[in-house]
Amino acid sequence: MARFCTRCSMHGLLPKLAAIQFMDLIFGQLELEECDDFGELCRLKELQVLIIRSCEGTGNWATSLGELRRLKRLELVRIREPFELPVSFGGLTALQYLKIESCRVCSLPVSFTNLTNLRYLVIDEIVSKQAISFDSFPHLQVLQMRCWAIADLPRAFRGLTALKSLELHLEEPQAVPDVFGHLDNLRRLRLRCHGLENSLVESLGKLTNLEILRLESEDRTSELDITLDSESLRIEIQGQLAPPGILEPLVVYLSRVEVFDLVHKHGSIPDFGHLQNLRSIRVTCKGVEDSLLEGLGNMINLEHLGITIQGQQTVGDVFGGLPNLRTFMLVCNCVENSLVKSFKNMINLEELIITIRGQQTVRDIFGHLQKLRKFELDCSDIENSLVESLANMINLEDLSIQVKGEHLTTLPESLGQLAQLRKFSLSHYNHLTTLPESLGQLYQLRELSLSHCNHLITLPESLGQLYQLRKLSISDCNHLTTLPESLGQLSQLSDLSISDCNQLTTLPHTVGQLSSLLFLTVHNCRLVEALPDSIGQLLSLVCLDLKSPALHFLPESLKDLPQLQHLFNTSRCVNPSLAAVENVPQVEYTSCGPSGLGIFYVTGTGTHWKRIESSI
């Protein structure tokens, strides 16, 4: 098949071809891009493939299309103006492939139904409120369209028995009934509309060859989103009402997929625990029926389980039969003490995330989980025995504890036995006054975060022994007055962030020894009035971010920072010589404050600076 392709204007092109006897050549495929004049396109009687891209409008090609009776493939891509397909378009009876992409078609002609040989039909958008009919396309295998409505449902799809892929976006505000249940060959179904009738959802179980499913209902009372692929099934119900028996027709898919994700925030979830092939389940709901919890506890092949209960339900000992479980997330209002029995059997658990919203003191029910690598606990209070048992989690790499209670004032020295710990986060430990010296034994620690520890006064000098530490974040520790001098020994530290520590007065002089530091942030530390001159020794520093109201001085040593690219200062900082900042190459600097202080905005990069009087 001969092929011709051009990006230039087509003005006069076809007559030229005739003049040099190219018109005798049978053009099999013609691709036109960014053309504004299509000449006598209709003279290419033998054309079988025509592709037109990136044109301003239809020009004169639209009226010529009906003459190309041998055309089998037509692609119109990125036609910038909306256009009509002419009545003569119905004369393309040999057409098998029609793709109109990134275009807006005003409407389809009545003669469109003459294209009975179509196998592939894609139209991105039909602008008018036209109801489209498909009952005359018995060979259609791929259909993708966005339009106002489908004419004569459900008869419109009755003859599309060859259909393998269907994607529809319907604008009309009405529910769609069961129109797909007889499409036995369907592999891919994506439907977005304003509502789904129960009969449609119930018919899904008939589509046994379905591999990809996505249903999106925009009805405000019963929003439904179903997604299926070869490995997973996800159902999200946003509205107050769910189609009754939503899970029953989907059992045919649940029996073969390995991942099931169900979100129903306004209702309870029934039992599907008999589906033994599932490897991963995540459920978010208002409540869970007891039969479901009991059924989940017997799914011996389950490896990943996540349950979020937004109601007041209490969770008891129902997960004891999950010996292969590797990750478990539970978010609920309260747990029964008997839950400890379940965790005794989870001997292969590697990741555990527990959030208890109610007022409950959590007992030691996790200490025997020696394979645990990640542990996150968020609750109102915990017993001392639980904290002591952390030392038994010898493979722990990521530990996050958020506790709002009053029982604990310290952490045990046994914390230092977590030799594999790489990430440690401590939050809302309101009565913690100090950290154990054994903190310095966590030699593999990469990240340390302390937040909302309101009674924490100081940090141990052993902090400087964390030679692998890359990131240190301290925030909302309102009684913290100083940082240890050993901070400067953290030779690998690249990110230091200190914010909302209202009693902190200064940074230690040794901060200048942090040779790997790239980012330094000091925010809302109300008593920090100046930075140490040793800041100028931070030869790797790229970003300095200062937002503290008491900070009045930027040290001259800033000019010695060769890598500094960003300096953000929104404090009321008055520097006797802004030249110390202006001479730093590649710096973006912003300083603002009351106009009475004579503050300047200084912005720019490199050696070209512009100084603008502040209007603040």
Sequence and secondary structure as in RCSB ss.txt:
>XXXX:A:sequence
MARFCTRCSMHGLLPKLAAIQFMDLIFGQLELEECDDFGELCRLKELQVLIIRSCEGTGNWATSLGELRRLKRLE
LVRIREPFELPVSFGGLTALQYLKIESCRVCSLPVSFTNLTNLRYLVIDEIVSKQAISFDSFPHLQVLQMRCWAI
ADLPRAFRGLTALKSLELHLEEPQAVPDVFGHLDNLRRLRLRCHGLENSLVESLGKLTNLEILRLESEDRTSELD
ITLDSESLRIEIQGQLAPPGILEPLVVYLSRVEVFDLVHKHGSIPDFGHLQNLRSIRVTCKGVEDSLLEGLGNMI
NLEHLGITIQGQQTVGDVFGGLPNLRTFMLVCNCVENSLVKSFKNMINLEELIITIRGQQTVRDIFGHLQKLRKF
ELDCSDIENSLVESLANMINLEDLSIQVKGEHLTTLPESLGQLAQLRKFSLSHYNHLTTLPESLGQLYQLRELSL
SHCNHLITLPESLGQLYQLRKLSISDCNHLTTLPESLGQLSQLSDLSISDCNQLTTLPHTVGQLSSLLFLTVHNC
RLVEALPDSIGQLLSLVCLDLKSPALHFLPESLKDLPQLQHLFNTSRCVNPSLAAVENVPQVEYTSCGPSGLGIF
YVTGTGTHWKRIESSI
>XXXX:A:secstr
 EEEEE S  TTHHHHHHHTT TTS EEEEEEES S   SGGG TT  EEEEEEESS TTHHHHGGG TT  EEE
EEEESS B   GGGGG TT  EEEEES  B    GGGGG TT SEEEES B S  EE  TT TT  EEEEEESEE
TTTTGGGTT TT  EEEEEE SSSEE S STT TT  EEEEEESEE HHHHHGGGG TT  EEEEEE  TTS EE
EEE SSEEEEEE SS   TTSSGGGHHHHTT SEEEEEEEEEEE   TT TT SEEEEEEEEE HHHHHHHTT T
T  EEEEEE SS EE S  TT TT  EEEEEESEE TTHHHHHHT TT  EEEEEE SS EE S STT TT  EE
EEEESEE HHHHHHGGG TT  EEEEEE  SS SS  GGGGG TT  EEEEE  TT     GGGGG TT  EEEE
ES TT     GGGGG TT  EEEEES TT     GGGGG TT  EEEEES TT     GGGGG TT  EEEEES 
TT  B  GGGGG TT  EEEEE TT  B  GGGGG TT  EEEE S    S THHHHTSTT EEEE   GGGT E
EEEEETTEEEEEE   
